[in-house]
Amino acid sequence: MSCGRTQEFLAKRKIGSKELQDAKKQTIGGREALKLVLEMDEIYVAKGSKLVHIDVKKDRPDAAALKALVIGPTGNLRAPCVRIGRTMLIGFSEEAYLKVLA
């Protein structure tokens, strides 16, 4: 459901993407996901109505805390996930998308 909202959000604002992966067909497992997240400068994670912002370089969260935020119940990176340079948006939050993409 939130993947559809992400696509709708991007389409309304005529924002294209360089690469699009179907999370059901091309999963990113736990270790690979943590490695990817740790390469970012900052991440925004939407969980329900809550938005969590982490400055990865400054806050240096431990692996367990990151895993709890970014890994879904399947053991893979939660979807949708949008990468803009060294910033990653995980889950759908219109607030985060407007802040990062504006």
Contact map, one row per residue, 1 for C-alpha under 8 A:
111110000000000000000000000000000000000000000000000000000000000000000000000000000000000000000000000000
111111000000000000000000000000000000000000000000000000000000000000000000000000110000000000110000000000
111111100000000000000000000000000000000000000000000000000000000000000000000000110000000000010000000000
111111110000000000000000000000000000000000000000000000000000000000000000000000000000000000000000000000
111111111000000000000000000000000000000000000000000000000000000000000000000000000000000000010000000000
011111111100000000000000000000000000000000000000000000000000000000000000000000010000000000010000000000
001111111110000000000000000000000000000000000000000000000000000000000000000000000000000000000000000000
000111111111000000000000000000000000000000000000000000000000000000000000000000000000000000000000000000
000011111111100000000000000000000000000000000000000000000000000000000000000000000000000000000100000000
000001111111111100000000000000000000000000000000000000000000000000000000000000000000000000000000000000
000000111111111100000000000000000000000000000000000000000000000000000000000000000000000000000000000000
000000011111111000000000000000000000000000000000000000000000000000000000000000000000000000000000000000
000000001111111000000000000000000000000000000000000000000000000000000000000000000000000000000000000000
000000000111111100000000000000000000000000000000000000000000000000000000000000000000000000000000000000
000000000111111110000000000000000000000000000000000000000000000000000000000000000000000000000000000000
000000000110011111000000000000000000000000000000000000000000000000000000000000000000000000000000000000
000000000000001111110000000000000000000000000000000000000000000000000000000000000000000000000000000000
000000000000000111110000000000000000000000000000000000000000000000000000000000000000000000000000000000
000000000000000011111000000000000000000000000000000000000000000000000000000000000000000000000000000000
000000000000000011111100000000000000000000000000000000000000000000000000000000000000000000000000000000
000000000000000000111110110000000000000000000000000000000000000000000000000000000000000000000000000000
000000000000000000011111111000000000000000000000000000000000000000000000000000000000000000000000000000
000000000000000000001111111100000000000000000000000000000000000000000000000000110000000000000000000000
000000000000000000000111111000000000000000000000000000000000000000000000000000000000000000000000000000
000000000000000000001111111000000000000000000000000000000000000000000000000000000000000000000000000000
000000000000000000001111111100000000000000000000000000000000000000000000000000000000000000000000000000
000000000000000000000111111110000000000000000000000000000000000000000000000110000000000000000000000000
000000000000000000000010011111011000000000000000000000000000000000000000000110000000000000000000000000
000000000000000000000000001111111000000000000000000000000000000000000000001110000000000000000000000000
000000000000000000000000000111111100000000000000000000000000000000100010001110000000000000000000000000
000000000000000000000000000011111110000000000000000000000000000000000000000000000000000000000000000000
000000000000000000000000000111111111000000000000000000000000000000000000000000000000000000000000000000
000000000000000000000000000111111111100000000000000000000000000000000110000110000000000000000000000000
000000000000000000000000000001111111110000000000000000000000001001100100000000000000000000000000000000
000000000000000000000000000000111111111000000000000000000000000000000000000000000000000000000000000000
000000000000000000000000000000011111111100000000000000000000000000000000000000000000000000000000000000
000000000000000000000000000000001111111100100000000000000000000000000000000000000000000100000000000000
000000000000000000000000000000000111111110000000000000010000000000000000000000000000000000000000000000
000000000000000000000000000000000011111110000000000000000000000000000000000000000000010000000000000000
000000000000000000000000000000000001111111100000000000011000000000000000000000000000011100000000000000
000000000000000000000000000000000000011111100000000000111000000000000000000000000000011000000000000000
000000000000000000000000000000000000000111110000000011111000000000000000000000000000011100000000000000
000000000000000000000000000000000000100111111000000011110000000000000000000000000000001111000000000000
000000000000000000000000000000000000000001111100001111000000000000000000000000000000001111000001000000
000000000000000000000000000000000000000000111110001110000000000000001100000000000000000011100000000000
000000000000000000000000000000000000000000011111111100000000000000000000000000000000000011111000000000
000000000000000000000000000000000000000000001111111100000000000000000000000000000000000000100000000000
000000000000000000000000000000000000000000000111110000000000000000000000000000000000000000000000000000
000000000000000000000000000000000000000000000111111000000000000000000000000000000000000000001000000000
000000000000000000000000000000000000000000000111111100000000000000000000000000000000000000000000000000
000000000000000000000000000000000000000000011110111110000000000000000000000000000000000000001001000000
000000000000000000000000000000000000000000011110011111000000000000000000000000000000000000000000000000
000000000000000000000000000000000000000001111000001111100000000000000000000000000000000000000000000000
000000000000000000000000000000000000000001110000000111110010000000000000000000000000000000000000000000
000000000000000000000000000000000000000011100000000011111111000000000000000000000000000000000000000000
000000000000000000000000000000000000010111100000000001111111100000000000000000000000000000000000000000
000000000000000000000000000000000000000111000000000000111111000000000000000000000000000000000000000000
000000000000000000000000000000000000000000000000000000111111000000000000000000000000000000000000000000
000000000000000000000000000000000000000000000000000001111111100000000000000000000000000000000000000000
000000000000000000000000000000000000000000000000000000111111110000000000000000000000000000000000000000
000000000000000000000000000000000000000000000000000000010011111011000000000000000000000000000000000000
000000000000000000000000000000000000000000000000000000000001111111000000000000000000000000000000000000
000000000000000000000000000000000100000000000000000000000000111111100000000000000000000000000000000000
000000000000000000000000000000000000000000000000000000000000011111110000000000000000000000000000000000
000000000000000000000000000000000000000000000000000000000000111111111000000000000000000000000000000000
000000000000000000000000000000000100000000000000000000000000111111111110000000000000000000000000000000
000000000000000000000000000001000100000000000000000000000000001111111110000000000000000000000000000000
000000000000000000000000000000000000000000000000000000000000000111111110000000000000000000000000000000
000000000000000000000000000000000000000000001000000000000000000011111110000000000000000000000000000000
000000000000000000000000000000001100000000001000000000000000000001111111000011000000000001000000000000
000000000000000000000000000001001000000000000000000000000000000001111111111111000000000000000000000000
000000000000000000000000000000000000000000000000000000000000000000000111111111000000000000000000000000
000000000000000000000000000000000000000000000000000000000000000000000011111100000000000000000000000000
000000000000000000000000000000000000000000000000000000000000000000000011111100000000000000000000000000
000000000000000000000000000011000000000000000000000000000000000000000011111110000000000000000000000000
000000000000000000000000001111001000000000000000000000000000000000000011111111000000000000000000000000
000000000000000000000000001111001000000000000000000000000000000000000111001111101000000000000000000000
000000000000000000000000000000000000000000000000000000000000000000000111000111111000000001100000000000
011000000000000000000010000000000000000000000000000000000000000000000000000011111000000001100000000000
011001000000000000000010000000000000000000000000000000000000000000000000000001111100000011110000000000
000000000000000000000000000000000000000000000000000000000000000000000000000011111110000111100000000000
000000000000000000000000000000000000000000000000000000000000000000000000000000011111000111000000000000
000000000000000000000000000000000000000000000000000000000000000000000000000000001111111110000000000000
000000000000000000000000000000000000000000000000000000000000000000000000000000000111111100000000000000
000000000000000000000000000000000000000000000000000000000000000000000000000000000011111100000000000000
000000000000000000000000000000000000001111000000000000000000000000000000000000000011111100000000000000
000000000000000000000000000000000000000111110000000000000000000000000000000000000011111110000000000000
000000000000000000000000000000000000100101110000000000000000000000000000000000001111111111000000000000
000000000000000000000000000000000000000000111100000000000000000000000000000000011110001111110001100000
000000000000000000000000000000000000000000111100000000000000000000000100000001111100000111110000000000
010000000000000000000000000000000000000000001110000000000000000000000000000001111000000011111000000000
011011000000000000000000000000000000000000000100000000000000000000000000000000010000000011111100100000
000000000000000000000000000000000000000000000100101000000000000000000000000000000000000000111111100000
000000001000000000000000000000000000000000000000000000000000000000000000000000000000000000011111110000
000000000000000000000000000000000000000000000000000000000000000000000000000000000000000000001111111000
000000000000000000000000000000000000000000010000001000000000000000000000000000000000000010001111111100
000000000000000000000000000000000000000000000000000000000000000000000000000000000000000010011111111111
000000000000000000000000000000000000000000000000000000000000000000000000000000000000000000000111111111
000000000000000000000000000000000000000000000000000000000000000000000000000000000000000000000011111111
000000000000000000000000000000000000000000000000000000000000000000000000000000000000000000000001111111
000000000000000000000000000000000000000000000000000000000000000000000000000000000000000000000000111111
000000000000000000000000000000000000000000000000000000000000000000000000000000000000000000000000111111
